[in-house]
Amino acid sequence: MKLKFLIPFLLIGSMSFAQGNSQKLDSIFNSLFAYGQINGNILVAEDGLPIYKKSFGYSNFETKTLHTENSIFSLASISKVFTSLAILQLKEKGKLKLDDLVLKYLKDFPYHDITIRNLLSHTSGLPDYDIFEEPINSNPNKIFTNKDVLPALIVWKKPLEFKPNEKWGYSNINYNLLALIVENITGKTFQEYVGKNIFVPANMTNTFFKTDSVALRGKNKSENYVYPTLYSSKLQNVDSLERFRWNVFNLRGIKGQGNIISNTEDMLKFDQVLYSGKLLKTSTLEEAFIPTKLTSGANADANIGIGETSYGLGWFIFDDNTNGKIVWHTGGVPGALSILLRNIDKKQTVILLDNTASAGLYKNGVNAMNILNKKPIVTTKQSLTRIYGGTLVDKGIDNAFVKFVELREDTSHFHLREDDMNELGYELLNRAIFNGHNDLALEVFRQNILLFPNNYNPYDSYGEALAKVGKKNEAIIMFRKSIQLNPDNEGGKKILEELLKKK
């Protein structure tokens, strides 16, 4: 008799708890949306069942197309977890060993002491996308593929940033090389292997490599947007911005490090299939969730600003496991951010996919997980400088100042930083081309001095701007003040010396 009453009681209690969490999540994310800090899809699940799922904002701002639960987004570096899985599948099949040298599989690889494990754990010391700078400059209309990675490394000819396993250093090139290893072992393209051995068995019907998804443009595909400058008040499609062309055009053909698109539903399917042993034995997968030990014996410190973190084999791992072991990965490309968090002890899942690179997205993913575990949340804020800069250009100095005064006290939603104001001033001074941009730049630098009067750099920057517009006497006064506050400002001393010579 007790059992009959106990089961409904437990179910009702569980449902009530889930409903409470859902309401908390909705309250937080509605507030974030109101303040422009989320534009995309969110899914939070427990035991594989969604307790909160919602879409915010536009997938296409030009056509005013709203996000739906079917919208697909750039996963960016979350794609690395699929690459790790592919390598571990080959390990299970006896096709490779994690401590094999990369040179065993890639004969022209120029660094002879790096292992597959080093690539998986970002302990190789290899450079990042820097290796493509010269090839892109030499061939700006080329779409690069993984076949170009080894030649670029060979031409690079620079020493490793550190000895293998000496430090942790994130490098996308590590995962391009892992994709090449998969191809060399299997004889299939990387996308063919991942599609057949991961996407299909996980029933991920809305997950694709970016180059395979051109036909989806205009349907469920979310376009990526950014504010081009700190004085921009409107988002702009990254495809139209020249400064992102190297990423969105030249490197769109490389695989392993990113370039997979998906939606929240498919990512939940992936999360759940990892528990089943269908893609990988539990014992093998657990290896990926063990923090990497460096040569010093310390765990690989992979803190990216959202909590003390180690790195395993393709997964970040929170050091604090008092509420369960949480493994995760983030993703970021121009105009898009994403995060997948998995509490593997409690089978809790958080998925956030955003197509406007919303500030604080990673922390808000952690906040969602914290709500599930009744932990404090960390407030995320947006830059007051951006609001000020956009108002300054659109409506003028007085309106911008009034907006600044209005919002400055709202410290729960906005932050104000000297560096942001400095960057805004330089963007207006050096990048803007409209009439009166120099006057607005000077106004920003003046305001930065008033806001941070005891720091030397605002005076230095204002002095540089004054000199550029021909106000040498005023510039001299500013540089002298900067040097007074920081006698080690050698750059300021050189400019001051030149100004005094011309006086």
N, C-alpha and C positions, 0 to 999 in steps of 0.2 A: 504493500500500500504506500509506503514511504517513497518507493522508487517512482511510482506513478506521479506523485506530486513534485518530486525533486526534478525530474526532467523538464517539465514545462517551466518551472521556476528558473532553472539555469538558462533555458533558451530565452526567456523574457529578459533576464538580466543581461545576457549577451547582446540581445537586440537593442536594449536601452543604451548600453555602453556604446555600441556602434552608432546609434542615432545621435548620441551626444557628441561623439567625435566628428560625425558628418556635419553637424551644425557649427561646430567650432571651425572646421576647415572652411566651410562656406563663408562664414563671417570674415575670416582672415583673407581669403582670396578675393572676395567681393571688394574688400577695402583696398587690397593691392591693385585690383583692376581700376578702381576709382582714381587712384593716384598714378596710374600709368606704369605699374610695375609687373604686369603680367599680360601677355597677349598670346594665348595658345591653349593647349589642352592639359588637363590634370586628371590623373587616375590614382586613387589610393585604395589598396585592397588588403584584406586580411583573410588568410587561408584560401587565397585565390579568388575570393568574392569581392567585387568592388563595393566599398562603403561610401565612396565619393568619386564622382566623375562629372566633369564640367568643361565646357568650352568657353573661352573668352576672346572677344575681339575678332579681327579680320584675318583671313588667310590671304586676301589680296586687297590692299588698300585702294588701288586704282578702281577696281570694279565693285568695291564695298561688299565683297563676298565674305560672309561670316564663317568662322570655324564651325565645324560639326565634329561629332565623335569619330567620323571617318577621315578627318584631315590627316595628311601625312607630312612629316617634318624631317628635316635633316637631323640625324642622330649625331653627326660629327664624330667625336672620339669615343662615344659609347660603342661605335663600330669595333673598337679594339677588343671588346669582350668576345665577339664572334671570331676574331682572328686567333685569340688565345684558345678558344674552344677547338678550332680547327687543328691547331698544333697539338693540343692535348689528345685529340682523337687519333692523330697519327702516332703519337707516343703509345697510346693503348694498343694500337695495331702492330707495334714493334717496328714502325717505319723510321723512327728517330729516337734519340735520347736527348733529354733536356740539356745535358752537359756536353753534348757534341759541339765541336767548333763549327761556327757558321761556314768556315772555309770548306768543310766537308761537303756541303751542299751547293755552295756558290763559289765556284773555283776562282773567280777573278776578284773575290772580296779582298780589299787591300789591308784589312786589320786582322792579324792572325791569332789574336788571343781572346777573341770575343766568342761566347757560347750562345746557344739558343736561349738558355735561361737568362743570360744578360739582356738579350733583346726583349724577352717577355717582361722582365722586371724593371726595365729602364735603368739598368746599371752598366750599360755598355760604354758610356763616354762618347758616343757618336754625336755629331752635330744634328741640328734640326733642319728645317726647310731652307736654311742658309745655303745648302749645297746647290739649290736650284736658281739662286740669284743670277749667277753668270750665264748659265744656259738659257734662262728666260730673257735676259737682256740681249743675248746673241740671236735668239729665235723667238721674238715676242708673239708670233702667231701660232706657235706650236702647242698642241695639247699633249702634255707629258704623261707617260704611263710608267708602270713599275719597271719596264725594260730600260728606262732612262736612269734608274736609281744608282745602279752599280757604276755606269760610266761617269755619272756626276760625282760619286764618291772618289773615283780614281783621279779625276781632274782636280778635286778638292785639295788633295795632297797635304792636309794639315794634320797635326797630331791630335789624338783623342783629347777631349776636355779633361778626362781623368782616367786612371787605370781601371780596367773592367772590375766591377764589384767593389770599387773603392768608395763610390758615392752613388746617390740616386739623382738622375737627371733626365727629365722627360724629353723624349725625342720621337717625333712621328716616323722618322726614318727607320727606327727599330721595327716598326710594324709593317712598313713597306717590304723590308727584308724578309720578315716572317711570311708574308703573302707570297713572295718569290720562292721561298723554301717549299711551301705547300704546292705551288705549281710544279716545281722541279721534281718533287717526290711523286705526285699524283698524275702528272701529265695532263692535267686539266687547268683551265683558267681558274683564278681564285674565285671569281664570282660563280662559276659552274660548280666548283667544289662546295662552297658555302651554301649555295642554293639547294643542291641535292642532299647534303648531309646535315644541314641545320634548318634552313627555312622550311623545306618541305616536311620533314618529320615533325617540326614544331607547329605545322599548319599556319605558318605566318604568310598569309595570302596577300597582305598589303605591305610587304617589306621587299625592297628592291635596292640594287646598286644604282647610284644616281645616273650613270650613263645608260642604264636600261629603262629609265623611267620617263624619257622625254615625252612619250605619248600621254602621260598622266598630267602634264602641264595644263592648267585650266580646269581640271576636274577636282581632285581632292588634294592636289599638291599645294602646300603653303609656300608662298614666295617669302624671301628673306629681306628684312628691312633694317635700316639703321638711321640715326640722325647723323648726317654727313659731317657736321661740325657742332661745336658747343653753342653756336649762335643759330642753329637751325631749329625751327619750330615744327617742321614737318618731316616725317619719316620718308626715306627714299629707298627704292629697290636697289639692293647691292649690285645687281647685274648692270646697273647704269653708271656705277661709280668706278672710275679708272683706277683708283688706288687699291681696289680689291680685285682687279682683273687677274692678277697672278694666282689668286686662290680660286675664284669662281670659274675662271676660264682655263688658265694654263695648267693647273694641278687637278682639274676635275677628273682626269683619267687615272690617277693613281689610287691604289687599293690597299686595304689592310689597316691603315691608320684612320680611315673615315669613309665618307662618300656613300654611306648607306642611309636610306630614308625609310621611315616606318610610322606607325601610329600607336597610340596608347594601348589599344586592344591587342595588337600583335606583340607588343613588348610584355604585356601581362602573360600572354601565351608562352613566350620565351622564358619568363621568370618561373612559371609553373612547370614547364617541361624539364627544367634543370633539376627539380626535386625527384623526377620520375626515374632517372637513370637511363632514359631513352637515348639521350645524346652522348652521355658520358657516365661512366661509373661514378658513384658517389665518392669513392675513395680517391679517384683521380681528380675530381672536381675540388675536393677538399684541399688538394695541394695548391690550387690556385688561390685559396683563401688563407694561406700561411704567410705571414710577413717575411719578406726577403731579408736574410742576414747578410750584412756587408762583411768585408774582410776584417774589419775592426771588431766584429761580433755584435754590433748594434743593428737594430732594425732599420731598414731603409726609410728615412724620414721623407714622407711624401705630402707634407702639409701644404695645402693650397688655399688655406684661409677659412675653412669651414669646420675645423676641428682637428685635433691631433690624429695623425693618420700615418699608416704604413702602406706599403705596396706589395702585393703578391705577384701572381702571374696573370696580368691583365685586369686586375681588380684593385681598387683602393680598399683599405680596411681601417675602420675607426679603431683607435687604440682602446677606447672605453667600451667595454662590452657588458656593463652592469645591467643593461636592459636588453641584452641579446647581442649576438655578433652581427654587425651591419657591414656589408660589403656593397660597393657602389662604383659608379663611374659617371663622369661628367662628359659633356661634349660642347664644343664651341667653335663656330666658324663665323665669318662676317654675317651679322644679322640673325644668328640663331644660337640658342643655348638649350641644353638638355641635361637632365640628370635622371639616373635610375638608381634607387636605393633599395636594398633587400636586407631585411632582418631575417637571417636564415634560421635563427633559433625560434622565432615566433611566427615565421611565414607572413611577415608584413611587407608590403610593396608600395613604393612611392615612385610615380613616373610623372615628370614635368617636361613638356615639349613646348618651346616658345620660338616664334619667328620674328622677334624684334630685339633679341639680345637684351631682354629686360634686366635691369640692374638688380642684383640680389637674388637671382633665380636659384642659384645653388643653395644659398642659406634658406630660402623658402622651402626648398625640397626637404632640407634637414628639419625645418620647423614642422612640416607635415608629419614626419616620422616621430618627432618629439611629442606631438599631440597624441599620437597613438599610445605613447608610453608615459604620458602624464609628466613630461619633462618641460622645463621652462623653454619658451621660444625666444629667439633673438630677433629684435626689430631690424628690419631692413629699410634703408632710406634711399631716396633718389637725390641727385645733385641739384641744389638750389642754383648753382651756376648755370646749368642748362636752361632752366626756366628764365633766369635773369637775362642770359644771352639772347634767347629767342625773342623775348619782349623788347630788349634793347634795339634789335635790328628791325623788328616789325612795327614797333610803336614809339620808339624814341627814348631818350634819356630819362625824362620825367616819369613816364609810365613804368619803365623798367625799375626805377628807384622805388616807386610806390609798391610795385609787386614784390620787390626784394624786402622792403620793410614789413609788408603783409605776411610773408611766408617765413621770415627768418626765425620768428619765435616758435614756429611749428617744428621743433627739433625731433618730434617723434616720426616725422615723415620726410624731412629734408636734412641734408648735411651740407656744410660749407667748408671748402678746403682752399688753402692758399694756392696750391698747385693747380687746381681746376681754374681758378680765376686767372692765374698767370697764363695757362694754356689758352683760355678764351681770348685774352688780350693779344697773344701772338697770332692766333688764328685770324683775328680781325686785322691785324697789322700786316701779315705776310700772305694770307691766303684769300682774303676777301677782295673782290674787284669792283664793288659798287661804290658810288660816290659817297664820300663822307666816312668811309670805313676807318681811316686813320684817326678821326676825331673820336669815334666810338672806342677804338683800341685805347687811346689815351685815357678816356673816361674809365675804362675797366682797370687799367693799371693804377689810376688815382684811387679808385675805390679799394683796390687790394692793399694799398699803403694804409688807408684809413682803417681797414679791417685788421691788418697785421702789422702795426707800426713798429714793432720791435724786431722784425725779421729783415734781414738785409736784402733778400732776393727781390721783393717787390720794388724797392728803390732802384736796384740794378736794372730790372726789366723796364721800369718807367723811364730810366735814363736812356736806355737803348732806343726806346720808341721816340723819345724827344729828339735824340740825335738823328734818327732816321728822317724826321719831318723838318729838320733844319733848326731846331731850337737848342743850339749848342750850349749857351750859358745855363739854361735850365737843366740840361743834361749833366753838365759838370757838377752842379749842386747835388743832384740825385746820386751820382756815382761817388761823390765824396761822403755822402751820408751812408751809402751802402758799405763803403770801405771802413768807415768809422764803426759800424755795427759788426763787420767781419773783416778784420785786418788781413785775413788769409785769402781774400777775394782777388786772386791774381788776375783773373780775366777782367774784372772791373778796373784794376789798376792799369792794365795795358790800354783799355779803351779810354780811360781818363787821360792818360799820357798823350794819346793821339789827339784827343779833343783839345788839350791845352796847347799843343803844337800849332793847331789850326786857328787858335783864338786870335 
